[in-house]
Amino acid sequence: MSDFLQTFRTSFSKGRSDAAMAAGIIGVVLMLLIPLPTFLLDTFLAINLLFAVLIILVVIYTRRVLDFTMFPTLLLVTTVFGLALNISTTRLILTEGHKFDGRIIRAFATFVVGASENNISVMNLVVGSIIFIILLAVQFIVITKGATRVAEVAARFTLDGLPAKQMTIDNSFSSGAITEEEAQHRKDDLQAEVSFFGAMDGASKFVSGNVKVGLLITLVNVIAGLIVGMTIHHEAFNEALTTYVSLTIGDGLVTQLPALLISVATGLLVTRSSNTSIGEAALKQFTQQAKVYWVAGVFLTIMGFIPSFPWYILLPLAGLVFFLAFRLSRVEIQKQEQAQEAAKASSGAKNGESPKGPETVAPLDPLSLELGYGLIPLVDKEQGAELLERITRIRRETALDLGLVVPRIRIIDNMRLEPSDYSLKIKGMEVGRGTIRMGSFLAINPGGEREEIPGEKTFDPAFHLPALWISEEERDKAERAGYTVVDSPSIIATHLTEVIKHHAPEILGRQEVQSLVDTVKADYPAVVEEVLKLFGLGELQKVLQGLLSEQVSIRNLVVILETVADYGPITKDISFLIEKVRQALARQICLQYADDDKVLHVLTLEPSLEQKIIESRHEGVGGAVAALEPEFMRLWINAITNTFRSTQNMGYLPVLLTSEAARALVKNSTQREIPDLTVLSVPEIAPGIRVESLGEVQVSDQAKAS
């Protein structure tokens, strides 16, 4: 109930703020047409001045331009509001003349003119007019024009630098320097920055236009005031001049002063170059070097001893500067001493002590790609960095295919590698290596007889298939001949993909399991809590690793956890739990290997052979294994290899179908010699999947008897 009330209050508050903003804007527009009473006009003039002060204060304390993105909109609103007030005051000044009792306007006029309301001379009017004109000139020629120019340049350079900045973000994400959420956040900030400076480029024109209109209104007020005062109010020329010029000056000041503050705020905001407030930036940058203040102090001292100069001002000011220089010098000396002590401590040279070892050792990267210096152009952002984009897609596709969120892949150059070599490492250990011929293409023979094409013979590093390095001129010919032609980034990307697939269990650590569990817990807390009461993260990790070792996706983590929770009270045997989870994922596994007609082509084991494998079961530390005699093991591997080769020649890529008791043992016994062999058990055949047997794996009776 309390959450509902809080939501209601929040929504109501937002609704009221939007309604107030809409009413305010409509009211400003109506002010251009409807006359205002003097009291209300004074109130609005005070609010306008207050609003301008608040804006410039917010700008001063703002650390980033993106923290004040509504500033361009405020420029439009404040400009229209100021013009509406200017029109309203003009209406009252011309209609009421010397009877006008606007206190704020008369106060500004009296203050600037420098005389009381009843004792204004021509000289006072001239001085006041000159001050007002200078104020407009400074605002228009110096502040507004400069801010407008800076806004134009900032908008152009921000837009021109957008592609490079986006590429930098993508490269940082691909190399693992930032997370996907941080990359998206940086892109949103970049888009907001482009929109802000684009809006500021146009909004700055409001300020310059406001100054021009203010000058025009001033001239109109003076000329029209003299005409109205002398013809309608029948005032003498001097009286009309005194009344309308003084009121015009007061009106211009009370409306142009907020515009001046907003112009200064505009200049401060568009010239911001650091992510700190203006005060912090000034304090830091003006206190970096003490020698600057020593030189300035000497300069002031010399000026103080020159005849006719005010020594009583210059010498005390020089003393203050010398004091500041002395304090800054002390700070610099302390920093130098600290730096020297740190250098001595790091080298172990202080007092003859032996060097201290590192207090912490950086952990090895979960996955890294090391490149020879000749392959650096593949990840150089100035040359497209196509490999970085491929790596980003690999991480995304792996998460979709296997359910494994691949850690950030660190890309580094290794001078110990040959210039054209690359190395793939998992936790510092090399798991793959290859050679790239920059500027050439790799033509891979997928199998069968192909037309001979000129090229350097080699092997594909990912699948170890026969291949050729060919030039770009031979590319079309190779593709027509049936070769698979790939470029350099694709070679490394394909190799990396295969390494991730085959070493997924090694990549999945406890921290990754914790992240997966936390993600599921957000929507299925009951399932996660039940599983964690029965198993620890290490046991869940082993179950998930067992699935990944046979290329079974763990993306459907809810079903996996529910199955583990179902059988957890019965047993803690990891191999048994893996088999039950596989059966729960039966449809997913079958569709992974079935053809488009949902037909699964299988090979089966001769019953006595399967029984012999089951009887050889031996419980080890890592689980159950098939303890077959070496000679029988050799015959068994030869038999299954020959049978699979014959079915592949028929155009099929079959799986081996066994009983539930034999599946894990068969897979374990063939893992080393035939790692890509797919073994399914009968309970893993999902309803709706048709099974077509292509043959039976047999071993000679003599071998079985032995």
C-alpha positions in Angstrom: 0.0 0.0 0.0 2.8 2.4 0.9 4.5 1.7 -2.5 1.3 2.5 -4.3 0.9 5.8 -2.4 4.5 6.7 -3.1 4.0 6.0 -6.8 0.8 8.0 -6.8 2.5 11.0 -5.1 5.4 10.8 -7.6 3.0 10.7 -10.6 0.9 13.5 -9.2 4.0 15.7 -8.5 5.2 15.2 -12.1 1.7 16.0 -13.4 1.6 19.2 -11.4 5.1 20.3 -12.5 4.1 19.8 -16.2 0.8 21.6 -15.7 2.6 24.5 -14.0 5.2 24.7 -16.8 2.4 24.7 -19.4 0.5 27.4 -17.6 3.6 29.5 -17.2 4.5 29.4 -20.9 0.9 30.2 -21.9 0.9 33.1 -19.4 4.1 34.5 -20.8 2.6 34.5 -24.3 -0.6 36.3 -23.0 1.5 38.9 -21.3 2.4 40.1 -24.8 -1.2 41.1 -25.3 -2.8 41.7 -21.9 -1.9 44.9 -19.9 -0.5 44.1 -16.4 -1.1 46.2 -13.2 1.9 47.9 -11.8 2.2 45.7 -8.7 2.1 42.5 -10.7 4.6 43.9 -13.2 7.0 44.7 -10.3 6.6 41.2 -9.1 7.4 39.7 -12.5 10.4 41.9 -12.9 11.8 40.8 -9.6 11.1 37.1 -10.5 12.9 37.6 -13.9 16.0 39.0 -12.1 15.9 36.2 -9.5 15.6 33.6 -12.2 18.6 35.0 -14.1 20.7 34.9 -10.9 19.7 31.3 -10.2 20.7 30.3 -13.8 24.2 31.8 -13.6 24.7 30.2 -10.2 23.6 26.8 -11.4 26.1 27.2 -14.4 28.9 28.1 -12.1 28.4 25.1 -9.9 27.7 22.6 -12.7 30.5 20.1 -13.3 29.4 18.9 -16.8 27.4 20.6 -19.5 25.2 17.4 -19.6 24.1 18.2 -16.1 22.2 21.2 -17.4 20.7 20.0 -20.6 17.6 22.1 -20.4 19.6 25.3 -20.6 18.8 25.9 -24.4 15.1 25.6 -23.5 15.5 28.0 -20.6 17.1 30.5 -23.0 14.0 30.6 -25.1 11.6 30.8 -22.1 13.6 33.6 -20.4 14.0 35.5 -23.6 10.3 35.5 -24.3 9.5 36.3 -20.7 11.9 39.3 -20.8 10.4 40.6 -24.0 6.9 40.2 -22.6 7.9 42.3 -19.6 9.5 44.8 -21.8 6.4 45.2 -23.9 4.2 45.5 -20.7 6.4 48.2 -19.2 6.5 50.1 -22.5 2.7 50.0 -22.6 2.4 51.4 -19.0 5.2 54.1 -19.5 3.6 55.4 -22.7 0.1 55.5 -21.3 0.8 56.8 -17.8 3.9 58.9 -18.3 5.0 60.8 -15.2 2.2 59.1 -13.2 3.8 55.7 -13.8 4.5 54.2 -10.3 6.6 51.1 -11.1 8.9 51.0 -8.2 11.6 48.7 -9.6 11.9 50.6 -12.9 12.1 54.0 -11.1 14.6 52.6 -8.6 16.9 51.4 -11.4 16.5 54.7 -13.3 17.3 56.8 -10.2 20.3 54.6 -9.3 21.9 54.7 -12.8 21.1 58.4 -13.6 22.6 59.4 -10.2 19.9 61.8 -9.1 16.6 61.7 -7.2 13.3 61.5 -9.1 12.6 65.2 -8.7 16.1 66.5 -9.4 17.2 65.0 -12.8 19.3 67.2 -15.0 20.2 66.8 -18.6 23.7 65.8 -17.6 22.3 63.0 -15.5 20.2 61.8 -18.4 23.2 61.9 -20.7 25.4 59.9 -18.3 22.7 57.4 -17.7 22.1 57.0 -21.4 25.8 56.5 -22.1 26.0 53.8 -19.3 23.0 52.0 -20.7 24.4 52.1 -24.2 27.8 50.8 -23.1 26.1 48.0 -21.2 24.2 47.0 -24.3 27.4 47.2 -26.4 29.4 45.0 -24.0 26.6 42.5 -23.9 26.0 42.4 -27.6 29.6 42.8 -29.1 31.6 41.0 -26.5 29.7 38.5 -24.5 26.8 37.5 -26.7 28.8 37.4 -30.0 31.6 35.5 -28.4 29.3 32.9 -26.8 27.4 32.5 -30.1 30.7 31.8 -32.0 31.9 29.3 -29.4 28.5 27.6 -29.5 28.7 27.3 -33.3 32.3 25.9 -33.2 31.4 23.5 -30.4 28.4 22.2 -32.3 30.4 21.7 -35.5 33.3 19.9 -33.8 31.1 17.8 -31.6 29.2 16.6 -34.7 32.4 16.0 -36.7 33.9 14.0 -33.8 30.8 11.8 -33.2 31.9 8.8 -35.4 35.4 8.7 -33.9 34.0 8.9 -30.4 31.5 6.1 -31.1 34.3 3.9 -32.6 36.4 4.6 -29.5 33.6 3.4 -27.2 33.0 0.3 -29.4 36.8 -0.5 -29.3 36.9 -0.1 -25.5 33.9 -2.4 -25.1 35.4 -5.0 -27.6 38.7 -5.0 -25.8 37.0 -5.5 -22.4 38.0 -2.2 -20.9 34.3 -1.3 -20.2 31.1 -3.3 -19.7 28.2 -3.3 -22.1 26.1 -1.2 -19.7 28.9 1.4 -19.4 29.3 1.5 -23.2 25.6 2.1 -23.7 25.8 4.8 -21.0 28.7 6.5 -22.8 26.8 6.4 -26.1 23.8 8.0 -24.5 25.9 10.7 -23.0 27.6 11.3 -26.4 24.2 11.6 -28.1 23.0 14.0 -25.4 26.1 16.1 -25.8 25.6 16.3 -29.6 21.9 17.3 -29.0 22.9 19.9 -26.4 25.5 21.7 -28.5 23.3 21.5 -31.5 20.5 23.1 -29.5 22.9 25.7 -28.0 24.0 26.7 -31.5 20.4 27.9 -32.2 19.5 29.0 -28.7 22.4 31.4 -28.6 20.7 33.4 -31.3 17.9 34.1 -28.9 20.3 36.0 -26.6 21.7 38.1 -29.5 18.3 38.8 -30.8 17.1 39.8 -27.4 19.8 42.5 -27.2 18.9 43.9 -30.6 15.2 44.1 -29.7 16.1 45.7 -26.4 18.0 48.5 -28.2 15.1 48.9 -30.6 12.6 49.1 -27.8 14.7 51.7 -26.1 14.7 54.0 -29.1 11.0 53.5 -29.6 10.3 54.3 -26.0 12.3 57.6 -26.2 10.9 58.8 -29.5 7.3 57.6 -28.8 7.5 58.9 -25.2 8.4 62.4 -26.4 5.6 62.3 -29.0 3.0 61.0 -26.4 4.2 63.4 -23.7 4.1 66.5 -25.8 1.0 65.8 -27.9 -1.3 63.8 -25.6 -0.2 64.7 -22.1 0.7 68.3 -23.1 4.0 68.2 -21.3 6.9 70.6 -22.1 9.9 69.2 -24.0 12.2 69.2 -21.0 9.6 67.5 -18.8 8.8 64.9 -21.4 12.5 64.3 -22.0 13.3 63.9 -18.3 10.3 61.6 -17.7 10.5 59.2 -20.6 14.3 59.0 -21.0 14.7 58.2 -17.3 11.9 55.6 -17.3 13.3 54.1 -20.5 16.7 53.8 -19.0 15.2 52.1 -15.9 13.1 49.8 -18.1 16.0 48.9 -20.2 18.3 48.1 -17.3 15.7 46.1 -15.3 15.1 43.9 -18.4 18.6 43.8 -19.8 20.4 43.0 -16.6 18.8 39.5 -16.4 19.7 39.1 -20.1 23.3 40.1 -19.3 23.5 37.5 -16.6 22.0 34.8 -18.9 24.5 35.8 -21.6 27.4 35.4 -19.2 25.9 32.0 -18.1 25.8 31.0 -21.8 29.4 31.9 -22.3 30.5 30.1 -19.1 28.6 26.9 -20.2 29.8 26.7 -23.8 33.4 27.4 -22.9 33.5 24.7 -20.2 36.3 22.3 -20.9 36.6 20.2 -17.7 34.3 18.0 -15.6 34.7 20.2 -12.5 33.0 23.3 -11.3 34.5 26.6 -12.3 35.7 27.4 -8.8 37.4 24.0 -8.4 39.1 24.3 -11.8 40.3 27.8 -11.1 41.7 26.9 -7.7 43.5 23.9 -9.1 45.0 25.5 -12.1 46.0 28.8 -10.4 47.9 27.0 -7.6 50.1 24.7 -9.6 53.2 26.8 -9.9 54.7 29.0 -7.2 57.2 30.7 -9.4 54.4 32.5 -11.2 53.5 34.3 -8.0 57.2 35.1 -7.2 57.5 36.9 -10.5 54.2 38.7 -10.1 55.2 39.9 -6.6 58.5 41.3 -7.9 56.6 43.1 -10.7 54.2 44.7 -8.2 57.1 45.7 -5.9 59.0 47.5 -8.8 55.8 49.3 -9.7 55.3 50.4 -6.1 58.7 52.3 -6.1 58.0 54.1 -9.4 57.1 57.8 -8.6 53.4 58.7 -8.9 52.2 55.1 -8.5 50.1 54.3 -5.4 52.7 52.4 -3.3 50.3 52.1 -0.4 48.2 49.8 -2.7 50.9 48.0 -4.7 53.3 47.1 -1.9 50.7 45.5 0.4 49.3 43.6 -2.6 52.9 42.5 -3.5 53.3 41.2 0.1 50.1 39.2 -0.2 51.3 37.7 -3.5 54.7 36.8 -1.9 53.0 35.1 1.0 50.9 33.0 -1.4 54.1 32.1 -3.4 55.8 31.0 -0.2 52.9 28.7 0.8 52.7 27.2 -2.7 56.5 26.6 -2.6 56.1 24.7 0.7 53.5 22.5 -0.9 55.6 21.8 -3.9 58.6 20.8 -1.7 56.4 18.4 0.3 55.2 16.8 -3.0 58.7 16.4 -4.2 59.8 14.8 -0.9 56.9 12.4 -1.0 57.7 11.4 -4.6 61.3 10.8 -3.7 60.3 8.6 -0.8 57.9 6.6 -3.0 60.7 6.1 -5.5 63.1 4.9 -2.9 60.5 2.6 -1.4 59.7 1.1 -4.8 63.3 0.5 -5.7 64.2 -0.9 -2.3 67.3 1.4 -2.1 66.4 3.1 1.2 68.8 2.2 4.1 70.1 -0.7 2.1 66.9 -2.7 2.4 66.1 -5.4 -0.2 63.4 -4.5 -2.7 59.9 -5.3 -1.4 57.7 -7.6 -3.5 54.4 -6.6 -4.9 51.6 -6.6 -2.3 49.1 -7.8 -4.8 49.4 -9.9 -8.0 47.1 -9.1 -10.9 45.1 -12.1 -11.8 45.5 -13.7 -15.2 43.0 -12.6 -17.9 40.2 -15.2 -18.3 40.6 -14.9 -22.1 43.2 -13.0 -24.1 44.3 -12.5 -27.7 48.0 -11.7 -28.2 49.0 -10.3 -31.6 52.4 -9.9 -33.3 53.2 -6.4 -34.3 52.4 -7.1 -37.9 48.7 -7.8 -37.0 48.2 -4.6 -35.0 46.3 -2.9 -38.0 43.5 -5.4 -37.4 42.6 -3.7 -34.1 43.7 -0.2 -35.0 40.7 2.1 -34.8 42.2 4.4 -37.4 42.1 1.6 -39.9 38.6 0.3 -39.1 39.4 -2.1 -36.3 37.2 -4.7 -38.0 38.5 -7.5 -35.6 37.1 -5.6 -32.6 33.6 -5.6 -34.1 33.9 -9.3 -34.8 34.9 -10.0 -31.2 31.9 -8.0 -29.9 29.6 -10.2 -32.1 31.3 -13.4 -30.9 30.6 -12.5 -27.2 27.0 -11.7 -28.0 26.5 -14.9 -30.1 28.1 -17.1 -27.5 25.8 -15.8 -24.9 22.8 -16.6 -27.2 24.1 -20.0 -28.3 25.7 -21.4 -25.1 24.2 -19.2 -22.5 27.7 -18.4 -21.4 28.6 -14.7 -20.8 32.2 -14.6 -22.1 34.4 -12.4 -20.0 36.0 -9.4 -21.5 38.7 -10.4 -24.0 41.9 -8.5 -23.6 43.8 -7.8 -26.8 47.5 -7.1 -26.4 50.6 -7.0 -28.6 53.3 -9.4 -27.9 56.8 -8.6 -29.2 57.9 -12.2 -28.6 55.5 -13.5 -31.2 56.4 -13.5 -34.9 55.0 -10.4 -36.7 52.3 -12.5 -38.4 51.4 -14.8 -35.5 48.6 -14.6 -33.0 48.0 -16.5 -29.8 44.8 -17.3 -27.9 45.2 -17.8 -24.2 42.9 -18.9 -21.3 44.1 -17.7 -17.9 47.6 -17.2 -19.3 47.9 -20.7 -21.0 48.0 -20.9 -24.8 45.1 -22.9 -26.3 45.4 -21.8 -29.9 47.9 -20.2 -32.3 47.9 -19.2 -35.9 49.6 -17.3 -38.7 48.1 -14.6 -40.8 49.2 -13.3 -44.1 48.1 -9.7 -44.2 46.7 -8.7 -47.6 46.0 -12.3 -48.5 43.0 -14.6 -48.2 42.7 -18.1 -46.9 41.0 -20.5 -49.3 39.8 -23.6 -47.3 38.9 -26.8 -49.0 35.8 -28.1 -47.2 36.4 -31.6 -48.7 36.4 -33.5 -51.9 38.3 -32.9 -55.1 38.8 -29.2 -56.1 40.4 -27.4 -59.0 44.0 -26.5 -58.3 44.6 -22.8 -57.8 47.9 -21.1 -57.2 48.7 -20.4 -53.6 50.8 -21.2 -50.5 49.7 -24.4 -48.9 48.7 -24.3 -45.2 46.0 -25.4 -42.7 43.1 -23.6 -41.3 44.0 -22.8 -37.7 40.4 -23.4 -36.4 39.5 -26.8 -37.9 43.0 -27.8 -39.3 41.5 -28.3 -42.8 43.8 -28.1 -45.9 43.9 -24.5 -47.2 45.8 -22.1 -49.4 47.0 -18.5 -49.0 45.8 -16.8 -52.1 46.0 -13.2 -53.5 43.0 -11.0 -54.0 43.1 -11.6 -57.7 42.6 -15.4 -57.2 39.7 -14.9 -54.8 36.8 -15.1 -57.4 38.4 -18.1 -59.0 38.7 -19.9 -55.6 35.1 -19.2 -54.7 33.8 -20.5 -58.1 35.9 -23.7 -57.5 34.0 -24.3 -54.2 36.6 -23.1 -51.8 35.6 -21.2 -48.6 37.5 -17.9 -48.8 37.9 -15.9 -45.7 39.8 -12.7 -44.8 42.3 -12.1 -41.9 39.8 -10.9 -39.3 37.4 -13.8 -40.1 40.2 -16.3 -39.6 41.0 -15.1 -36.1 37.3 -14.6 -35.2 36.5 -18.2 -36.3 39.4 -19.6 -34.4 38.4 -17.6 -31.3 34.8 -18.9 -31.6 36.0 -22.5 -31.7 38.3 -22.0 -28.7 35.5 -20.6 -26.7 33.2 -23.5 -27.6 35.7 -26.2 -26.8 37.0 -24.5 -23.6 33.7 -23.2 -22.3 34.0 -25.3 -19.1 37.3 -23.6 -18.3 35.9 -20.1 -18.9 32.9 -20.7 -16.6 34.2 -20.0 -13.1 32.4 -19.5 -9.8 32.1 -15.8 -10.3 30.4 -16.3 -13.7 28.0 -18.9 -12.1 27.2 -16.4 -9.3 26.3 -13.7 -12.0 24.1 -16.2 -13.8 22.3 -17.2 -10.6 21.8 -13.6 -9.6 20.3 -12.8 -13.0 17.8 -15.7 -12.6 17.1 -14.8 -9.0 15.6 -11.5 -10.0 12.6 -13.3 -11.7 12.7 -16.7 -10.1 13.8 -16.2 -6.5 12.0 -19.4 -5.2 14.0 -21.7 -7.6 17.3 -20.2 -6.7 16.7 -20.3 -3.0 15.7 -23.9 -3.1 18.8 -24.9 -5.1 21.2 -23.0 -2.9 19.8 -24.8 0.2 21.0 -28.1 -1.4 24.1 -27.2 -3.3 26.9 -24.7 -3.3 28.3 -22.7 -6.2 31.0 -25.2 -6.8 28.5 -28.1 -7.3 26.4 -25.9 -9.6 29.5 -25.0 -11.5 30.4 -28.7 -12.1 26.9 -29.4 -13.4 27.0 -26.5 -15.8 30.6 -27.4 -16.9 29.5 -30.9 -17.6 26.8 -29.6 -19.9 29.1 -27.1 -21.7 31.7 -29.8 -22.2 29.3 -31.5 -24.7 28.1 -28.2 -26.3 24.8 -28.2 -24.4 23.6 -24.6 -24.0 23.0 -23.5 -20.4 20.8 -20.5 -21.4 17.7 -22.3 -20.1 19.1 -22.0 -16.6 15.6 -22.1 -14.9 15.0 -25.6 -16.2 18.5 -26.6 -15.1 18.1 -25.3 -11.6 14.6 -26.8 -11.2 15.9 -30.3 -12.3 18.8 -30.0 -9.9 16.4 -29.1 -7.1 14.2 -32.1 -8.0 17.0 -34.6 -7.7 19.1 -32.9 -5.1 17.4 -34.5 -2.1 18.0 -37.9 -3.7 21.7 -37.7 -4.6 24.6 -35.3 -4.8 26.3 -37.3 -7.6 27.3 -34.7 -10.2 27.3 -37.2 -13.2 23.8 -38.4 -12.3 22.5 -34.8 -12.0 24.1 -33.9 -15.4 22.2 -36.8 -17.0 18.9 -35.8 -15.5 19.4 -32.2 -16.6 20.2 -33.4 -20.2 17.0 -35.3 -20.2 15.1 -32.2 -19.0 16.6 -30.4 -22.0 15.8 -33.2 -24.4 14.0 -31.1 -27.0 16.7 -28.5 -27.0 19.5 -31.1 -27.5 17.6 -33.1 -30.2 16.8 -30.0 -32.2 20.5 -29.1 -32.1 21.3 -32.3 -34.1 18.1 -33.1 -36.0 17.5 -32.1 -39.6 14.8 -29.7 -40.9 12.2 -32.5 -40.8 13.0 -33.3 -37.1 14.7 -36.5 -38.1 17.7 -37.6 -35.9 20.1 -39.9 -37.8 21.8 -42.2 -35.3 24.2 -45.1 -34.9 23.6 -47.6 -32.1 25.9 -50.0 -30.2 25.8 -53.7 -30.5 24.0 -54.8 -27.2 26.9 -57.0 -26.0 29.4 -54.2 -26.6 27.2 -51.7 -24.7 26.9 -54.2 -21.8 30.7 -54.7 -21.7 31.2 -50.9 -21.5 28.6 -50.7 -18.7 30.3 -53.5 -16.7 33.6 -51.7 -17.0 32.3 -48.8 -14.9 34.7 -47.6 -12.3 34.0 -44.8 -9.8 36.9 -42.4 -9.7 37.4 -39.0 -7.9 36.1 -37.1 -10.9 33.1 -39.4 -11.5 32.4 -42.7 -13.2 34.7 -43.8 -16.1 34.9 -46.8 -18.4 37.9 -48.9 -17.3 38.4 -50.9 -20.6 41.5 -53.0 -21.3 44.0 -51.2 -23.5 43.7 -53.6 -26.4 39.9 -53.6 -26.3 40.0 -49.8 -26.0 42.0 -49.6 -29.3 39.6 -51.9 -31.1 36.6 -50.0 -29.7 37.9 -46.6 -30.9 38.8 -48.1 -34.3 35.3 -49.6 -34.7 33.5 -46.4 -33.9 35.8 -44.3 -36.1 35.4 -46.6 -39.1 31.6 -46.8 -38.7 31.2 -43.0 -38.4 33.5 -42.4 -41.4 31.4 -44.7 -43.6 28.2 -42.9 -42.6 29.7 -39.5 -43.2 30.6 -40.7 -46.7 26.9 -41.3 -47.2 26.3 -37.6 -46.5 25.2 -37.9 -42.8 26.6 -36.5 -39.6 25.1 -39.0 -37.2 25.0 -39.1 -33.4 25.6 -42.2 -31.2 22.5 -43.4 -29.4 23.0 -45.5 -26.2 21.1 -46.4 -23.1 21.0 -44.1 -20.1 23.5 -46.2 -18.1 26.0 -46.3 -21.0 25.9 -42.7 -22.3 28.3 -41.0 -19.9 30.7 -44.0 -20.1 30.8 -44.0 -23.9 31.4 -40.3 -24.0 34.1 -40.5 -21.4 35.9 -43.4 -23.2 35.9 -41.5 -26.6 36.6 -38.0 -25.3 40.3 -38.0 -25.9 40.5 -39.7 -29.4 37.1 -38.4 -30.7 36.3 -35.2 -28.8 33.6 -34.1 -31.3 31.5 -37.3 -31.0 27.9 -36.6 -30.0 26.4 -39.2 -27.7 22.7 -39.2 -26.7 20.8 -41.5 -24.5 17.3 -42.9 -25.2 15.6 -40.8 -22.5 17.0 -37.7 -24.3 14.9 -38.3 -27.4 12.1 -35.7 -27.1 8.5 -36.5 -28.3 8.0 -35.5 -31.9 11.6 -36.3 -32.9 11.9 -39.2 -35.4 14.9 -41.5 -35.1 16.5 -43.1 -38.2 19.2 -45.7 -37.5 22.1 -45.7 -40.0 23.9 -48.7 -38.6 25.5 -50.4 -35.6 28.9 -50.2 -34.0 30.4 -53.6 -33.5 33.6 -55.1 -32.2 34.8 -58.6 -33.1 33.6 -61.4 -30.8 37.2 -62.4 -30.1 38.0 -58.9 -28.8 34.9 -58.8 -26.7 35.8 -62.2 -25.1 39.2 -61.0 -24.2 
